[in-house]
Amino acid sequence: MQRNPRPFAASRRMLGLAAVVAAGVMAACSDSSTPTAVHASQSVAPQSVMDRGGNGAQNGSGVQNGASQASPVSALLRDYALGAPITVSKVISRNGGTINIPATDFQLRIPRGAFNADTMTITVTALAGSTVAYAFEPHGTVFNVPLTFVQHLGHTRLKGKPAPGLLSQLEGAYFPDVGLVDPTTGEAVVTETLPTSVEATFLDDVVTFPIHHFSGYLISTGRR
């Protein structure tokens, strides 16, 4: 996969943001407090489209998931750019459910028992641009059991390229701030990575990985 060249100034800005995120992660790792899950009955303070806390997140058992350091990666790209964000909200019961964004071939699977409240309104936003990246709300939510990120590859740059070596490089990746993702080139800085599973279907390949907490996720095609 080839990436479009980007200006030196933009690359330097991304590196600067990476340094800031790295410092934030180091500070978070020194904090012994354990985040608590956000339930539908609780009020969530309004923020921007992304959670700007930058903390390494933990699951319901207090175990930290994935890498907790800033890492530059190259994200999966769409074969067409989204001209504007696409947002879908849905009320999910404690019995679980799914949220779909058909225009981007994406699905979020919420299992039974993922949260304690009777219901939770979950919002998924496909970010504008060519980068396959999504924001999830309520910000800061930590789930009892992981949700599943599901992305079909049929309308991405990996369409028709089911080479095992290439697909084995894919990782799920968490970014704490939308400013760490270039919407055009896919260059990004992430603070957590997760193993993926790739399933071949009749139509295309499907990439899945677990989500233990919100807010932003993408598919990494390799470290930079």
Sequence and secondary structure as in RCSB ss.txt:
>XXXX:A:sequence
MQRNPRPFAASRRMLGLAAVVAAGVMAACSDSSTPTAVHASQSVAPQSVMDRGGNGAQNGSGVQNGASQASPVSA
LLRDYALGAPITVSKVISRNGGTINIPATDFQLRIPRGAFNADTMTITVTALAGSTVAYAFEPHGTVFNVPLTFV
QHLGHTRLKGKPAPGLLSQLEGAYFPDVGLVDPTTGEAVVTETLPTSVEATFLDDVVTFPIHHFSGYLISTGRR
>XXXX:A:secstr
       HHHHHHHHHHHHHHHHHHHHHHT         TTS      SS       B TTS B S  S EEEEE
 EEEEEESS EEEEEEEETT EEEEEGGGTEEEEE TTSSSSSEEEEEEEE SEEE EEEEESTT EEEEEEEEE
EE TTBTTTT   HHHHTT EEEEES GGGB TTT EEEESEEEE EEEE SS EEEEEEEEE SEEEEEEEE 
